[in-house]
Amino acid sequence: MDDAITPQIVAEFMARMHLDDEEDGNLERILKASYSDLRRICGDYELADEVFKELVFERSRYAYNDALEYFYTNFLTQINNLNISKALEGDPDESE
């Protein structure tokens, strides 16, 4: 699971946040924590899923800005939608 946060993902997040290279170690730690936490909550998603990746980046942005307590409230709908989507993937009634 730690392999998901590649140097490319860190660079992409840094570019999005307009940050310099001095922060990359801290950002990698934040991104890994966000990835792990959201997989625990939403299900077994990968960063190839753009919606999940966006949530990982947003949670990381909130963590970076010391405002993580606001992330879950502000993104509850997206988190719930991913969670429900993952739960329905295995629902046999869904295919009828």
N, C-alpha and C positions, 0 to 999 in steps of 0.2 A: 504494500500500500504506500510506503514512503517513496517508492519509485515514481509515483504519479506527479510529484512536484519536482519537475525537471528544471534545469537552468533556463530553458526556454519559457516555462510558465512563470518563473520568477522575473525574467526580463520583461515578459508581457505585462505582468502586474506593475512592475516598476515604471514602465512606459505609461501605463494608464494613470498611475498616481503622480507622474512627473517627478520621480525620485532619482537620486544618483546612486552610483555603485557602492558607496560607503554603507548602505543600508541592507545589502543583499542577504547577509547572514541572518539578520533579524527578520527580514521579510520571508525568507524560506521557512523559518520556524513558525511564523504566524500563518503562512499558507498551509503548512502541514497540519497545524492544529485545526484550522478551519475545515480542511478537507476531511480529517478524521471525525470531527464533531458532526459535520453535516452528513457524512455517510452513516454515522450512528443514528442520526435522527431521521433522515430521508430514505435510507436504503442503500443498496450496493450500486451506487452510481459512479461513473468515471468522468473525468474532465472532458472527454469527447462530447458529452452531453452539454450543449451550450447553456441551457437553463441552470444546470447544476454548477457549471463552471462560473457562471455569473454570480450565483449565490456564494460560492467559495470566495470570489473576489470581493463581493460586498461585505461578507463577514470579516474578511481580512482587512478591509478598509476601516471598518468600525473598530476592530482590535487595534490597528495601527494608531488610530486617533483616540484611543482610550475611551471609547463609547460603546463597547460591546454590549452593555446592558440594554441598549436601544435596538440592536439588530433584530432580536427575536420578535419583538413587537412589530417593528416596521416591515418585516419580511415574513410574517406568519402565514399569509395567504400562499405565497410561493412555496414555503416549506411544506405546508399542508398538502398543496397540490402535488408536489413531488412524492410525498409520503403515500398519498392515496393512489397515485399512478403506479407506484412500485407494488403496493398491496394488491391492486387489480390485475397485475401481470400474471399472477398465479391463480386467479379466480376462475374456476371451471365454468361458472354461470356466464361469464363475460363472452364466451365464444358462441353461445346459443343465439 
